[in-house]
Structures are given as C-alpha cells and as structure tokens.
Amino acid sequence: MRQENRFVKIYSKGIGNVSEIWVDRETGVNYFFHAAGYSGGLCVLMDKDGNPVVTDSYTLEHGGY
C-alpha cells in the first residue's frame, strides 16, 4: 500500500537562501520554512488577524493554490 506524505511543498524559491511553503495534508495548516547556509527555521504561516493560514482539502488535492 502506497503511503501519502503528510506534508506537501506548494512553493519554493531560491538555492542558497531557500524559502518554502509546506502544507499539512491532515490539517491544511500552512508552514513557512526558510534556510540560509547551515541554518533554517519553520513557523506557522499566519493571516492578518493572527490565525493560521489553512488550505482546504479540495484546493490542496486539485492544485488550485
């Protein structure tokens, strides 16, 4: 049985300094990841009201992001 990855990368930019957006397939919550050299960080992507950005399952599965 093929196992789906829990997280899917929906955005990526850069080579040495990388910025990416990852989405949790189970919750729809978006995460921002940034790496520069040997260091990096990950945090929840927030909207203007301070709530987590959530991608609905239909948009996530059909690539409408």
PDB file of N, CA, C and O in Angstrom:
ATOM      1  N   MET A   1       0.838  -1.186   0.000  1.00  0.00           N
ATOM      2  CA  MET A   1       0.000   0.000   0.000  1.00  0.00           C
ATOM      3  C   MET A   1       0.883   1.249   0.000  1.00  0.00           C
ATOM      4  O   MET A   1       1.797   1.367   0.815  1.00  0.00           O
ATOM      5  N   ARG A   2       0.612   2.157  -0.896  1.00  0.00           N
ATOM      6  CA  ARG A   2       1.388   3.388  -1.014  1.00  0.00           C
ATOM      7  C   ARG A   2       0.958   4.367   0.077  1.00  0.00           C
ATOM      8  O   ARG A   2      -0.232   4.614   0.274  1.00  0.00           O
ATOM      9  N   GLN A   3       1.928   4.908   0.770  1.00  0.00           N
ATOM     10  CA  GLN A   3       1.629   5.870   1.825  1.00  0.00           C
ATOM     11  C   GLN A   3       1.870   7.280   1.313  1.00  0.00           C
ATOM     12  O   GLN A   3       2.949   7.589   0.807  1.00  0.00           O
ATOM     13  N   GLU A   4       0.865   8.131   1.447  1.00  0.00           N
ATOM     14  CA  GLU A   4       0.995   9.542   1.058  1.00  0.00           C
ATOM     15  C   GLU A   4       1.873  10.259   2.075  1.00  0.00           C
ATOM     16  O   GLU A   4       1.837   9.947   3.266  1.00  0.00           O
ATOM     17  N   ASN A   5       2.659  11.218   1.603  1.00  0.00           N
ATOM     18  CA  ASN A   5       3.407  12.069   2.526  1.00  0.00           C
ATOM     19  C   ASN A   5       2.439  12.987   3.241  1.00  0.00           C
ATOM     20  O   ASN A   5       1.495  13.494   2.635  1.00  0.00           O
ATOM     21  N   ARG A   6       2.666  13.203   4.523  1.00  0.00           N
ATOM     22  CA  ARG A   6       1.768  14.060   5.285  1.00  0.00           C
ATOM     23  C   ARG A   6       1.893  15.508   4.839  1.00  0.00           C
ATOM     24  O   ARG A   6       0.898  16.233   4.825  1.00  0.00           O
ATOM     25  N   PHE A   7       3.092  15.942   4.475  1.00  0.00           N
ATOM     26  CA  PHE A   7       3.317  17.325   4.078  1.00  0.00           C
ATOM     27  C   PHE A   7       3.597  17.415   2.583  1.00  0.00           C
ATOM     28  O   PHE A   7       4.240  16.541   2.001  1.00  0.00           O
ATOM     29  N   VAL A   8       3.101  18.492   1.973  1.00  0.00           N
ATOM     30  CA  VAL A   8       3.339  18.721   0.553  1.00  0.00           C
ATOM     31  C   VAL A   8       3.887  20.142   0.394  1.00  0.00           C
ATOM     32  O   VAL A   8       3.383  21.086   1.002  1.00  0.00           O
ATOM     33  N   LYS A   9       4.925  20.274  -0.432  1.00  0.00           N
ATOM     34  CA  LYS A   9       5.532  21.592  -0.688  1.00  0.00           C
ATOM     35  C   LYS A   9       4.752  22.247  -1.817  1.00  0.00           C
ATOM     36  O   LYS A   9       4.627  21.679  -2.903  1.00  0.00           O
ATOM     37  N   ILE A  10       4.219  23.460  -1.558  1.00  0.00           N
ATOM     38  CA  ILE A  10       3.433  24.151  -2.578  1.00  0.00           C
ATOM     39  C   ILE A  10       4.151  25.367  -3.150  1.00  0.00           C
ATOM     40  O   ILE A  10       3.691  25.947  -4.134  1.00  0.00           O
ATOM     41  N   TYR A  11       5.280  25.762  -2.543  1.00  0.00           N
ATOM     42  CA  TYR A  11       6.027  26.924  -3.029  1.00  0.00           C
ATOM     43  C   TYR A  11       7.485  26.754  -2.657  1.00  0.00           C
ATOM     44  O   TYR A  11       7.800  26.287  -1.562  1.00  0.00           O
ATOM     45  N   SER A  12       8.374  27.128  -3.559  1.00  0.00           N
ATOM     46  CA  SER A  12       9.794  27.093  -3.278  1.00  0.00           C
ATOM     47  C   SER A  12      10.495  28.156  -4.120  1.00  0.00           C
ATOM     48  O   SER A  12      10.202  28.318  -5.305  1.00  0.00           O
ATOM     49  N   LYS A  13      11.423  28.876  -3.494  1.00  0.00           N
ATOM     50  CA  LYS A  13      12.192  29.901  -4.199  1.00  0.00           C
ATOM     51  C   LYS A  13      13.590  29.943  -3.603  1.00  0.00           C
ATOM     52  O   LYS A  13      13.766  29.907  -2.386  1.00  0.00           O
ATOM     53  N   GLY A  14      14.575  30.021  -4.479  1.00  0.00           N
ATOM     54  CA  GLY A  14      15.949  30.193  -4.039  1.00  0.00           C
ATOM     55  C   GLY A  14      16.755  28.913  -4.065  1.00  0.00           C
ATOM     56  O   GLY A  14      16.217  27.810  -4.167  1.00  0.00           O
ATOM     57  N   ILE A  15      18.081  29.094  -3.967  1.00  0.00           N
ATOM     58  CA  ILE A  15      19.006  27.964  -3.936  1.00  0.00           C
ATOM     59  C   ILE A  15      19.836  28.025  -2.653  1.00  0.00           C
ATOM     60  O   ILE A  15      19.762  27.110  -1.833  1.00  0.00           O
ATOM     61  N   GLY A  16      20.620  29.081  -2.465  1.00  0.00           N
ATOM     62  CA  GLY A  16      21.413  29.235  -1.242  1.00  0.00           C
ATOM     63  C   GLY A  16      20.564  29.683  -0.076  1.00  0.00           C
ATOM     64  O   GLY A  16      20.696  29.175   1.037  1.00  0.00           O
ATOM     65  N   ASN A  17      19.692  30.637  -0.339  1.00  0.00           N
ATOM     66  CA  ASN A  17      18.691  31.089   0.632  1.00  0.00           C
ATOM     67  C   ASN A  17      17.344  30.585   0.127  1.00  0.00           C
ATOM     68  O   ASN A  17      16.809  31.099  -0.855  1.00  0.00           O
ATOM     69  N   VAL A  18      16.806  29.584   0.797  1.00  0.00           N
ATOM     70  CA  VAL A  18      15.596  28.919   0.333  1.00  0.00           C
ATOM     71  C   VAL A  18      14.394  29.337   1.171  1.00  0.00           C
ATOM     72  O   VAL A  18      14.451  29.341   2.400  1.00  0.00           O
ATOM     73  N   SER A  19      13.317  29.684   0.496  1.00  0.00           N
ATOM     74  CA  SER A  19      12.043  29.962   1.158  1.00  0.00           C
ATOM     75  C   SER A  19      11.008  28.997   0.577  1.00  0.00           C
ATOM     76  O   SER A  19      10.873  28.875  -0.641  1.00  0.00           O
ATOM     77  N   GLU A  20      10.280  28.312   1.464  1.00  0.00           N
ATOM     78  CA  GLU A  20       9.301  27.327   1.026  1.00  0.00           C
ATOM     79  C   GLU A  20       8.036  27.438   1.851  1.00  0.00           C
ATOM     80  O   GLU A  20       8.065  27.898   2.992  1.00  0.00           O
ATOM     81  N   ILE A  21       6.921  27.013   1.265  1.00  0.00           N
ATOM     82  CA  ILE A  21       5.665  26.880   1.997  1.00  0.00           C
ATOM     83  C   ILE A  21       5.255  25.419   1.905  1.00  0.00           C
ATOM     84  O   ILE A  21       5.179  24.849   0.816  1.00  0.00           O
ATOM     85  N   TRP A  22       4.992  24.820   3.063  1.00  0.00           N
ATOM     86  CA  TRP A  22       4.577  23.431   3.184  1.00  0.00           C
ATOM     87  C   TRP A  22       3.176  23.391   3.773  1.00  0.00           C
ATOM     88  O   TRP A  22       2.835  24.221   4.615  1.00  0.00           O
ATOM     89  N   VAL A  23       2.358  22.431   3.336  1.00  0.00           N
ATOM     90  CA  VAL A  23       1.003  22.277   3.855  1.00  0.00           C
ATOM     91  C   VAL A  23       0.851  20.888   4.451  1.00  0.00           C
ATOM     92  O   VAL A  23       1.241  19.892   3.842  1.00  0.00           O
ATOM     93  N   ASP A  24       0.283  20.832   5.641  1.00  0.00           N
ATOM     94  CA  ASP A  24      -0.038  19.573   6.313  1.00  0.00           C
ATOM     95  C   ASP A  24      -1.317  19.028   5.684  1.00  0.00           C
ATOM     96  O   ASP A  24      -2.367  19.664   5.782  1.00  0.00           O
ATOM     97  N   ARG A  25      -1.250  17.871   5.045  1.00  0.00           N
ATOM     98  CA  ARG A  25      -2.423  17.301   4.367  1.00  0.00           C
ATOM     99  C   ARG A  25      -3.562  16.964   5.335  1.00  0.00           C
ATOM    100  O   ARG A  25      -4.725  16.972   4.933  1.00  0.00           O
ATOM    101  N   GLU A  26      -3.254  16.671   6.591  1.00  0.00           N
ATOM    102  CA  GLU A  26      -4.291  16.288   7.549  1.00  0.00           C
ATOM    103  C   GLU A  26      -5.042  17.490   8.092  1.00  0.00           C
ATOM    104  O   GLU A  26      -6.259  17.430   8.270  1.00  0.00           O
ATOM    105  N   THR A  27      -4.335  18.583   8.360  1.00  0.00           N
ATOM    106  CA  THR A  27      -4.976  19.746   8.979  1.00  0.00           C
ATOM    107  C   THR A  27      -5.183  20.909   8.014  1.00  0.00           C
ATOM    108  O   THR A  27      -6.029  21.768   8.260  1.00  0.00           O
ATOM    109  N   GLY A  28      -4.420  20.949   6.917  1.00  0.00           N
ATOM    110  CA  GLY A  28      -4.476  22.054   5.967  1.00  0.00           C
ATOM    111  C   GLY A  28      -3.662  23.258   6.387  1.00  0.00           C
ATOM    112  O   GLY A  28      -3.618  24.248   5.657  1.00  0.00           O
ATOM    113  N   VAL A  29      -3.011  23.205   7.548  1.00  0.00           N
ATOM    114  CA  VAL A  29      -2.234  24.333   8.060  1.00  0.00           C
ATOM    115  C   VAL A  29      -0.983  24.529   7.198  1.00  0.00           C
ATOM    116  O   VAL A  29      -0.304  23.567   6.839  1.00  0.00           O
ATOM    117  N   ASN A  30      -0.690  25.801   6.871  1.00  0.00           N
ATOM    118  CA  ASN A  30       0.467  26.181   6.053  1.00  0.00           C
ATOM    119  C   ASN A  30       1.636  26.569   6.959  1.00  0.00           C
ATOM    120  O   ASN A  30       1.458  27.241   7.974  1.00  0.00           O
ATOM    121  N   TYR A  31       2.830  26.133   6.570  1.00  0.00           N
ATOM    122  CA  TYR A  31       4.050  26.442   7.311  1.00  0.00           C
ATOM    123  C   TYR A  31       5.048  27.110   6.379  1.00  0.00           C
ATOM    124  O   TYR A  31       5.162  26.742   5.210  1.00  0.00           O
ATOM    125  N   PHE A  32       5.772  28.099   6.904  1.00  0.00           N
ATOM    126  CA  PHE A  32       6.816  28.784   6.157  1.00  0.00           C
ATOM    127  C   PHE A  32       8.159  28.267   6.636  1.00  0.00           C
ATOM    128  O   PHE A  32       8.425  28.249   7.838  1.00  0.00           O
ATOM    129  N   PHE A  33       9.011  27.843   5.702  1.00  0.00           N
ATOM    130  CA  PHE A  33      10.350  27.355   6.017  1.00  0.00           C
ATOM    131  C   PHE A  33      11.359  28.220   5.285  1.00  0.00           C
ATOM    132  O   PHE A  33      11.201  28.502   4.098  1.00  0.00           O
ATOM    133  N   HIS A  34      12.400  28.641   5.999  1.00  0.00           N
ATOM    134  CA  HIS A  34      13.478  29.421   5.378  1.00  0.00           C
ATOM    135  C   HIS A  34      14.805  28.841   5.836  1.00  0.00           C
ATOM    136  O   HIS A  34      15.004  28.572   7.021  1.00  0.00           O
ATOM    137  N   ALA A  35      15.708  28.650   4.887  1.00  0.00           N
ATOM    138  CA  ALA A  35      17.044  28.147   5.202  1.00  0.00           C
ATOM    139  C   ALA A  35      18.080  29.008   4.500  1.00  0.00           C
ATOM    140  O   ALA A  35      17.906  29.413   3.351  1.00  0.00           O
ATOM    141  N   ALA A  36      19.156  29.276   5.216  1.00  0.00           N
ATOM    142  CA  ALA A  36      20.283  30.028   4.675  1.00  0.00           C
ATOM    143  C   ALA A  36      21.556  29.353   5.165  1.00  0.00           C
ATOM    144  O   ALA A  36      21.859  29.372   6.358  1.00  0.00           O
ATOM    145  N   GLY A  37      22.293  28.760   4.241  1.00  0.00           N
ATOM    146  CA  GLY A  37      23.507  28.044   4.633  1.00  0.00           C
ATOM    147  C   GLY A  37      23.161  26.826   5.469  1.00  0.00           C
ATOM    148  O   GLY A  37      22.378  25.977   5.043  1.00  0.00           O
ATOM    149  N   TYR A  38      23.743  26.741   6.659  1.00  0.00           N
ATOM    150  CA  TYR A  38      23.513  25.595   7.541  1.00  0.00           C
ATOM    151  C   TYR A  38      22.426  25.836   8.581  1.00  0.00           C
ATOM    152  O   TYR A  38      22.224  25.000   9.462  1.00  0.00           O
ATOM    153  N   SER A  39      21.728  26.954   8.496  1.00  0.00           N
ATOM    154  CA  SER A  39      20.677  27.227   9.479  1.00  0.00           C
ATOM    155  C   SER A  39      19.332  27.352   8.781  1.00  0.00           C
ATOM    156  O   SER A  39      19.264  27.609   7.580  1.00  0.00           O
ATOM    157  N   GLY A  40      18.265  27.168   9.548  1.00  0.00           N
ATOM    158  CA  GLY A  40      16.926  27.281   8.979  1.00  0.00           C
ATOM    159  C   GLY A  40      15.893  27.378  10.072  1.00  0.00           C
ATOM    160  O   GLY A  40      16.188  27.172  11.249  1.00  0.00           O
ATOM    161  N   GLY A  41      14.685  27.693   9.674  1.00  0.00           N
ATOM    162  CA  GLY A  41      13.607  27.807  10.642  1.00  0.00           C
ATOM    163  C   GLY A  41      12.271  27.504  10.003  1.00  0.00           C
ATOM    164  O   GLY A  41      12.101  27.640   8.792  1.00  0.00           O
ATOM    165  N   LEU A  42      11.326  27.093  10.828  1.00  0.00           N
ATOM    166  CA  LEU A  42       9.992  26.731  10.386  1.00  0.00           C
ATOM    167  C   LEU A  42       8.989  27.382  11.322  1.00  0.00           C
ATOM    168  O   LEU A  42       9.169  27.360  12.540  1.00  0.00           O
ATOM    169  N   CYS A  43       7.923  27.967  10.757  1.00  0.00           N
ATOM    170  CA  CYS A  43       6.882  28.552  11.598  1.00  0.00           C
ATOM    171  C   CYS A  43       5.543  28.464  10.877  1.00  0.00           C
ATOM    172  O   CYS A  43       5.484  28.318   9.657  1.00  0.00           O
ATOM    173  N   VAL A  44       4.485  28.555  11.649  1.00  0.00           N
ATOM    174  CA  VAL A  44       3.138  28.550  11.090  1.00  0.00           C
ATOM    175  C   VAL A  44       2.935  29.844  10.320  1.00  0.00           C
ATOM    176  O   VAL A  44       3.299  30.915  10.806  1.00  0.00           O
ATOM    177  N   LEU A  45       2.364  29.764   9.136  1.00  0.00           N
ATOM    178  CA  LEU A  45       2.058  30.940   8.331  1.00  0.00           C
ATOM    179  C   LEU A  45       0.749  31.532   8.847  1.00  0.00           C
ATOM    180  O   LEU A  45      -0.262  30.833   8.914  1.00  0.00           O
ATOM    181  N   MET A  46       0.761  32.815   9.213  1.00  0.00           N
ATOM    182  CA  MET A  46      -0.402  33.461   9.825  1.00  0.00           C
ATOM    183  C   MET A  46      -1.029  34.471   8.878  1.00  0.00           C
ATOM    184  O   MET A  46      -0.343  35.069   8.049  1.00  0.00           O
ATOM    185  N   ASP A  47      -2.358  34.661   9.008  1.00  0.00           N
ATOM    186  CA  ASP A  47      -3.035  35.691   8.228  1.00  0.00           C
ATOM    187  C   ASP A  47      -2.976  37.016   8.978  1.00  0.00           C
ATOM    188  O   ASP A  47      -2.368  37.100  10.045  1.00  0.00           O
ATOM    189  N   LYS A  48      -3.599  38.043   8.429  1.00  0.00           N
ATOM    190  CA  LYS A  48      -3.507  39.388   9.028  1.00  0.00           C
ATOM    191  C   LYS A  48      -4.157  39.483  10.402  1.00  0.00           C
ATOM    192  O   LYS A  48      -3.858  40.405  11.161  1.00  0.00           O
ATOM    193  N   ASP A  49      -5.053  38.533  10.739  1.00  0.00           N
ATOM    194  CA  ASP A  49      -5.716  38.534  12.036  1.00  0.00           C
ATOM    195  C   ASP A  49      -5.016  37.656  13.064  1.00  0.00           C
ATOM    196  O   ASP A  49      -5.480  37.539  14.198  1.00  0.00           O
ATOM    197  N   GLY A  50      -3.904  37.039  12.678  1.00  0.00           N
ATOM    198  CA  GLY A  50      -3.147  36.197  13.595  1.00  0.00           C
ATOM    199  C   GLY A  50      -3.620  34.753  13.644  1.00  0.00           C
ATOM    200  O   GLY A  50      -3.242  34.007  14.547  1.00  0.00           O
ATOM    201  N   ASN A  51      -4.445  34.350  12.681  1.00  0.00           N
ATOM    202  CA  ASN A  51      -4.915  32.970  12.612  1.00  0.00           C
ATOM    203  C   ASN A  51      -4.054  32.192  11.617  1.00  0.00           C
ATOM    204  O   ASN A  51      -3.548  32.770  10.655  1.00  0.00           O
ATOM    205  N   PRO A  52      -3.883  30.887  11.840  1.00  0.00           N
ATOM    206  CA  PRO A  52      -3.108  30.095  10.887  1.00  0.00           C
ATOM    207  C   PRO A  52      -3.771  30.085   9.511  1.00  0.00           C
ATOM    208  O   PRO A  52      -4.996  30.023   9.404  1.00  0.00           O
ATOM    209  N   VAL A  53      -2.954  30.146   8.463  1.00  0.00           N
ATOM    210  CA  VAL A  53      -3.465  30.019   7.103  1.00  0.00           C
ATOM    211  C   VAL A  53      -3.763  28.537   6.882  1.00  0.00           C
ATOM    212  O   VAL A  53      -2.902  27.682   7.086  1.00  0.00           O
ATOM    213  N   VAL A  54      -5.003  28.245   6.458  1.00  0.00           N
ATOM    214  CA  VAL A  54      -5.432  26.864   6.250  1.00  0.00           C
ATOM    215  C   VAL A  54      -5.890  26.703   4.800  1.00  0.00           C
ATOM    216  O   VAL A  54      -6.721  27.469   4.313  1.00  0.00           O
ATOM    217  N   THR A  55      -5.341  25.699   4.122  1.00  0.00           N
ATOM    218  CA  THR A  55      -5.736  25.369   2.754  1.00  0.00           C
ATOM    219  C   THR A  55      -6.761  24.247   2.831  1.00  0.00           C
ATOM    220  O   THR A  55      -6.512  23.218   3.460  1.00  0.00           O
ATOM    221  N   ASP A  56      -7.927  24.443   2.189  1.00  0.00           N
ATOM    222  CA  ASP A  56      -8.946  23.400   2.238  1.00  0.00           C
ATOM    223  C   ASP A  56      -8.492  22.188   1.428  1.00  0.00           C
ATOM    224  O   ASP A  56      -7.665  22.314   0.525  1.00  0.00           O
ATOM    225  N   SER A  57      -9.032  21.023   1.750  1.00  0.00           N
ATOM    226  CA  SER A  57      -8.579  19.768   1.140  1.00  0.00           C
ATOM    227  C   SER A  57      -8.824  19.722  -0.364  1.00  0.00           C
ATOM    228  O   SER A  57      -8.016  19.145  -1.092  1.00  0.00           O
ATOM    229  N   TYR A  58      -9.909  20.309  -0.850  1.00  0.00           N
ATOM    230  CA  TYR A  58     -10.188  20.301  -2.285  1.00  0.00           C
ATOM    231  C   TYR A  58      -9.106  21.067  -3.037  1.00  0.00           C
ATOM    232  O   TYR A  58      -8.576  20.575  -4.034  1.00  0.00           O
ATOM    233  N   THR A  59      -8.778  22.263  -2.567  1.00  0.00           N
ATOM    234  CA  THR A  59      -7.729  23.073  -3.204  1.00  0.00           C
ATOM    235  C   THR A  59      -6.389  22.358  -3.154  1.00  0.00           C
ATOM    236  O   THR A  59      -5.641  22.370  -4.132  1.00  0.00           O
ATOM    237  N   LEU A  60      -6.083  21.740  -2.033  1.00  0.00           N
ATOM    238  CA  LEU A  60      -4.821  21.044  -1.878  1.00  0.00           C
ATOM    239  C   LEU A  60      -4.709  19.869  -2.843  1.00  0.00           C
ATOM    240  O   LEU A  60      -3.667  19.700  -3.475  1.00  0.00           O
ATOM    241  N   GLU A  61      -5.735  19.065  -2.972  1.00  0.00           N
ATOM    242  CA  GLU A  61      -5.692  17.887  -3.825  1.00  0.00           C
ATOM    243  C   GLU A  61      -5.803  18.196  -5.311  1.00  0.00           C
ATOM    244  O   GLU A  61      -5.358  17.403  -6.141  1.00  0.00           O
ATOM    245  N   HIS A  62      -6.396  19.348  -5.662  1.00  0.00           N
ATOM    246  CA  HIS A  62      -6.575  19.686  -7.079  1.00  0.00           C
ATOM    247  C   HIS A  62      -5.617  20.770  -7.560  1.00  0.00           C
ATOM    248  O   HIS A  62      -5.748  21.248  -8.687  1.00  0.00           O
ATOM    249  N   GLY A  63      -4.659  21.165  -6.728  1.00  0.00           N
ATOM    250  CA  GLY A  63      -3.608  22.083  -7.150  1.00  0.00           C
ATOM    251  C   GLY A  63      -4.042  23.509  -7.420  1.00  0.00           C
ATOM    252  O   GLY A  63      -3.419  24.187  -8.237  1.00  0.00           O
ATOM    253  N   GLY A  64      -5.082  23.986  -6.767  1.00  0.00           N
ATOM    254  CA  GLY A  64      -5.560  25.344  -7.014  1.00  0.00           C
ATOM    255  C   GLY A  64      -4.993  26.379  -6.068  1.00  0.00           C
ATOM    256  O   GLY A  64      -5.668  27.366  -5.774  1.00  0.00           O
ATOM    257  N   TYR A  65      -3.781  26.192  -5.580  1.00  0.00           N
ATOM    258  CA  TYR A  65      -3.190  27.135  -4.639  1.00  0.00           C
ATOM    259  C   TYR A  65      -2.412  28.192  -5.346  1.00  0.00           C
ATOM    260  O   TYR A  65      -1.843  29.074  -4.703  1.00  0.00           O
TER     261      TYR A  65
END
